[in-house]
Amino acid sequence: MEDLIQTLALYAIPVLLAITLHEAAHGYVAKLFGDPTASLAGRVSLNPIRHIDPIGTIAVPIGILAMSSLFGGGFLFGWAKPVPVDFGRLRRPKQDMLWVALAGPGANLLMAILWAISLRLLFDAGERSGFWFEMARVGIQINLVLMALNLLPILPLDGGRVLFSLLPNRLAWQYGRIEPYGMLIVIGLLATGVLSTVLTPLVALGEQVIRLFL
């Protein structure tokens, strides 16, 4: 039990920062491209309370951490309340959807780089372990996993929005029909262990980028 509490304390700040900046980035870029929906709803905010989903942000990650502490392995998985975006209000709805979608994973990549820089500074200061050193390592991993997860080409994930934006109109609308089932697909991939297999090479690619800052 004590180990679980220590693990939760270690993960809390990186997870909250990762989901908060990810969602706020979507809303901010949507506003830049003409849709103020998220801004008017108060979702372009660094206040994590505005983005927390009780199940996806709290219950599911804690459950995964608890299971991992008992049985080991697995990616930390979770989600926040989706930022409301009215794509029809974007100046060029289908084209601008690409940039709104990429904003979230882009924010996670930036945070992973900032955590890596923090880790490097701690290392140069003589730190090789300890709470903040481990938190920086967790921050890198959390953001790379969240980036990779959201880049999967499954609607309503960001990668699905990117693919929808790039497809010809007829194919895009046909592809869009899977959106109501997208999260069920993701949960199915998680339950069968396929999600970890798919995410591993994407996370490894992100780690190659991060090594440039270590």
Buried (B, 14 or more C-beta within 10 A) or exposed (E): EEEBEEBBEBBBBBBBBBBBBBBBBBBBBBBBBEBEBBBEEEBBBEEBEBBBBEEBBEEBBBEBBBEBBEEEEBBBBBBBBBBBBEBEBBEEBBEBBBBBBBBBBBBBBBBBBBBBBBBEEBEEEEEEEEEEBBBBBBBBBBBBBBBBBBBBBBBBBBBBBBBBBBBEEEEBEEBBEBBEEBBEBBEEBBEEEEBBEEBEEBBEEBBEEBEEBE
